[in-house]
Amino acid sequence: MRIVSLLPSATEIVCLLGLEDQLVGVTHECDYPGFVTDLPKVTQTLIPKDATSREIDELVREQLQTKAALYSLDMATMQRLQPELIVTQALCDVCAVAEAEVNSAACSLPGPPKVVNLEPMRLNEVFNCIRLVGEAAGIPEQTQLVLNQLQQRVDAVVTRTESITKRPRVVLLEWIDPPFCSGHWSPELVRMAGGMEGLGREGEPSRTMQWDDVREYDPEVLIIACCGFDIDRTMQDFPTLKNYPGFDELTCVKHNEVYAVDGNAYFSRPGPRLVDSLEILAHTLHPGVHPLPPELPPARRLTR
């Protein structure tokens, strides 16, 4: 089966299920596992690579208001690759090619190819997406084995968390300029890891918030997981965060409990590495309870 993935998380799912040899095309943002960067790219973006966080936010809002596309499909490459299965998403037009464009493109291709849309809002729905891809590829038994392994890791974290009596107030920022609270699966991960996310809502999209919301909640731990940014890119925006009114008075800042994590690889990518995200987060909040698997990077503690 010839598979084209139209989002990074789908690429990771395909490879986790052992279907990497059938993967023939990916997006310009697919970067894991490393070999996928050598595969043909079937998308491109209108967002400049050197844009600031504020500029990205303004461009996204403008494009969404006008219903203009942020991403486009390279139909010539799609025609050449002749996929039999296209894995895409209908969750967020900011994250990938719009669902309508994908469906229209699929109808024009030979076959036509099967299209699997992924729309997870919670961790269990991410697991359901993995199951959908596996079933579409005809490997349900192998997929169930993979899901069992992921669920065992989640259960191990949840079981350890049950022994925790003191759960810190946590804010997980998904964007700095302007500030966005966490959404979708992220507040759920905070809860499972042993924290209390007072601003983000489980199973709901992230949203813009006022900085005063953060000051009022006064988090004991601040996790910066900017959507689509690795830690180095996130650090470029840290001065903006430090300049927000009252930043130095936050409990998390006073107690040196401000951390940056790789949002691009982990927290904002709804694939199998969300389980890695949970383990990283759990260790960050309660290092004495949750050991960090040796293959995972720790959160980076930030200082004033």
C-alpha positions in Angstrom: 0.0 0.0 0.0 1.3 3.5 -1.0 0.7 5.9 1.9 0.9 9.7 2.0 0.9 11.4 5.4 -0.3 15.0 5.6 0.7 15.8 9.1 3.7 15.0 11.3 1.8 13.0 13.9 0.3 10.7 11.2 3.8 10.1 9.9 4.9 9.0 13.3 1.9 6.7 13.6 2.5 5.1 10.3 6.1 4.4 11.2 5.3 3.2 14.7 3.0 0.6 13.1 5.9 -0.7 11.0 4.5 0.8 7.8 7.5 3.0 7.0 8.4 1.1 3.9 4.9 1.9 2.5 5.2 5.6 3.2 5.9 7.4 -0.1 5.1 11.1 0.7 5.1 13.4 3.7 4.6 17.1 4.6 7.3 19.8 4.7 7.0 19.7 8.5 7.5 15.9 9.0 10.8 15.3 10.7 10.5 12.1 12.8 11.7 9.5 12.4 14.7 11.2 10.8 14.6 9.3 7.5 11.3 10.8 6.5 13.0 14.1 5.7 14.3 12.4 2.6 10.8 11.5 1.3 9.0 13.6 -1.3 7.2 16.6 0.2 3.6 17.1 -0.8 2.9 20.4 1.0 4.2 23.9 1.5 3.3 26.7 3.9 2.6 30.5 3.6 4.1 31.1 7.0 7.7 32.6 6.7 10.3 30.7 8.7 11.7 33.9 10.2 8.4 35.2 11.4 8.0 36.2 15.0 5.4 34.6 17.3 3.3 37.8 17.1 3.6 37.8 13.3 2.6 34.1 13.0 -0.4 34.7 15.3 -1.6 37.7 13.2 -1.0 35.8 9.9 -3.0 32.8 11.1 -5.9 34.9 12.4 -6.0 36.8 9.1 -5.9 33.7 7.0 -8.6 32.0 9.1 -10.9 35.1 8.9 -10.6 35.2 5.1 -10.8 31.4 4.9 -7.6 31.4 2.9 -5.3 28.4 3.0 -2.2 28.4 5.2 -0.9 25.2 3.5 -1.2 24.0 0.0 -0.9 20.6 -1.6 1.6 19.9 -4.4 -0.8 18.1 -6.7 1.8 17.3 -9.3 3.8 15.4 -6.7 0.6 13.7 -5.4 -0.3 12.6 -8.9 3.2 11.2 -9.3 3.1 9.3 -6.0 -0.3 7.8 -6.7 -1.2 7.1 -3.0 -3.6 4.4 -2.0 -4.1 5.8 1.5 -3.9 9.4 2.6 -3.8 10.2 6.3 -4.8 13.7 7.2 -6.7 15.7 9.8 -9.8 17.8 10.2 -9.0 19.1 13.7 -7.2 22.4 12.9 -6.6 24.3 9.7 -3.7 26.0 11.4 -1.9 22.7 11.6 -2.2 21.1 8.2 -3.9 21.2 4.8 -7.6 21.8 5.1 -9.8 18.7 5.0 -11.9 20.0 2.1 -8.8 20.5 -0.1 -7.6 17.0 0.8 -10.9 15.4 -0.1 -11.1 17.3 -3.3 -7.5 16.2 -4.2 -8.3 12.6 -3.4 -11.2 12.6 -5.8 -8.9 13.7 -8.6 -6.4 10.9 -8.0 -6.5 7.4 -9.5 -8.3 4.9 -7.4 -9.4 7.1 -5.7 -7.3 6.7 -2.6 -8.8 6.0 0.8 -8.7 9.1 3.1 -8.4 8.7 6.9 -9.2 11.9 8.9 -7.8 12.2 12.4 -9.5 14.5 14.9 -8.3 13.7 18.4 -9.1 16.0 21.3 -8.0 13.7 24.1 -5.3 11.1 24.7 -7.7 8.2 24.2 -8.8 9.7 20.9 -5.2 9.8 19.8 -5.1 6.1 20.5 -8.2 5.6 18.5 -6.5 7.5 15.6 -3.7 5.0 15.8 -6.2 2.2 15.6 -7.9 3.9 12.6 -4.7 4.1 10.7 -3.8 0.5 11.5 -7.2 -0.8 10.3 -7.0 1.2 7.1 -3.7 -0.3 6.4 -5.0 -3.8 7.2 -2.9 -4.6 10.3 -5.4 -4.5 13.2 -3.6 -7.2 15.3 -0.2 -5.5 15.1 -1.8 -2.1 15.9 -3.4 -3.5 19.0 0.0 -4.7 20.3 1.4 -1.2 19.8 -1.6 0.3 21.6 -1.2 -2.1 24.5 2.4 -1.0 25.0 1.4 2.7 24.9 -1.5 2.1 27.4 0.8 0.3 29.8 3.1 3.3 29.9 0.2 5.6 30.6 -1.2 3.4 33.2 2.2 3.3 35.0 2.2 7.1 35.3 -1.4 7.3 36.4 -0.8 4.6 39.1 2.2 6.4 40.5 0.3 9.7 40.5 -2.4 8.2 42.7 0.1 8.3 45.6 0.6 12.1 45.2 -1.2 14.2 47.8 0.2 17.6 46.9 -0.7 18.6 43.3 0.8 21.9 42.2 -1.0 24.6 40.3 0.2 24.3 36.7 -0.1 26.5 33.7 1.0 25.0 30.4 1.5 27.8 27.8 1.0 26.8 24.2 2.1 30.3 22.9 3.8 33.3 24.4 2.9 36.3 22.2 0.0 36.5 22.7 -0.4 34.0 25.6 -2.4 30.9 24.8 -3.6 28.5 27.5 -3.3 24.7 26.9 -6.0 22.8 25.2 -7.1 19.5 23.7 -5.1 16.7 25.4 -2.6 18.9 27.3 -4.7 19.7 30.4 -5.4 16.0 30.6 -1.7 15.2 30.6 -1.2 17.7 33.4 -3.8 16.0 35.5 -2.4 12.5 34.8 1.1 13.7 35.7 -0.1 15.0 39.1 -0.8 18.7 38.5 -3.8 21.0 38.4 -4.2 22.9 35.1 -6.5 25.8 36.2 -6.7 27.7 32.8 -6.7 25.0 30.1 -9.8 22.8 29.6 -9.6 19.1 28.8 -10.9 18.2 25.4 -11.3 21.9 24.3 -9.1 23.9 21.9 -6.4 26.1 23.3 -7.3 29.8 23.3 -5.9 33.3 23.7 -6.0 34.5 27.3 -5.1 37.6 29.2 -1.8 37.6 31.0 -3.8 38.7 34.1 -5.4 35.3 34.0 -2.0 33.7 34.7 -1.2 36.3 37.4 -4.5 35.6 39.2 -4.1 31.8 39.0 -0.4 32.2 40.2 0.9 28.9 39.0 3.4 27.0 41.1 4.8 25.4 38.0 4.9 27.0 34.5 5.5 24.8 31.5 6.2 26.5 28.2 5.2 24.2 25.3 4.9 26.5 22.3 2.9 24.8 19.5 5.3 23.9 16.7 8.4 25.2 18.4 11.4 23.3 19.7 13.1 24.6 22.9 15.7 26.8 21.1 12.9 28.5 19.1 10.9 28.9 22.3 13.8 30.5 24.1 13.7 33.4 21.5 10.4 34.4 23.0 11.3 34.0 26.6 12.3 37.7 27.0 8.8 38.6 25.9 7.4 36.4 28.7 9.7 37.8 31.3 8.6 41.3 30.4 4.9 40.6 31.1 3.7 42.6 34.1 4.2 40.7 37.4 6.2 37.8 35.9 8.8 38.0 38.6 6.1 37.9 41.3 4.7 34.6 40.2 5.2 31.7 42.7 6.7 29.5 39.9 9.3 32.2 39.2 10.2 32.8 42.8 10.7 29.0 43.3 12.5 28.5 40.0 9.8 26.2 38.6 9.6 27.5 35.0 10.4 25.0 32.3 10.5 24.9 28.5 9.8 21.7 26.6 9.8 20.7 23.0 6.3 21.5 21.8 7.0 20.6 18.2 8.3 17.1 18.9 6.0 16.3 21.9 3.2 18.3 23.3 1.6 19.8 20.2 1.9 16.6 18.1 -1.0 14.2 18.7 0.7 11.0 18.0 2.5 8.2 19.9 5.0 10.7 21.5 2.2 12.2 23.6 3.0 9.3 25.9 6.6 10.6 26.0 5.1 14.0 26.8 3.3 12.6 29.7 6.4 11.0 31.1 8.4 14.2 30.7 5.7 16.2 32.3 5.3 13.8 35.2 9.0 13.8 36.0 9.1 17.6 35.8 6.2 18.0 38.3 7.2 15.1 40.6 10.8 13.9 40.0 10.8 11.8 43.2 7.7 9.9 42.1 8.1 9.7 38.3 11.4 8.5 36.9 12.4 9.9 33.5 13.0 7.2 30.9 16.6 7.4 29.9 15.8 7.9 26.2 13.7 11.1 26.9 15.0 14.6 27.3 14.2 16.5 30.5 12.4 19.7 30.5 14.7 22.7 30.5 14.6 24.7 33.7 14.6 28.4 33.0 16.0 31.1 35.2 15.3 34.8 35.4 
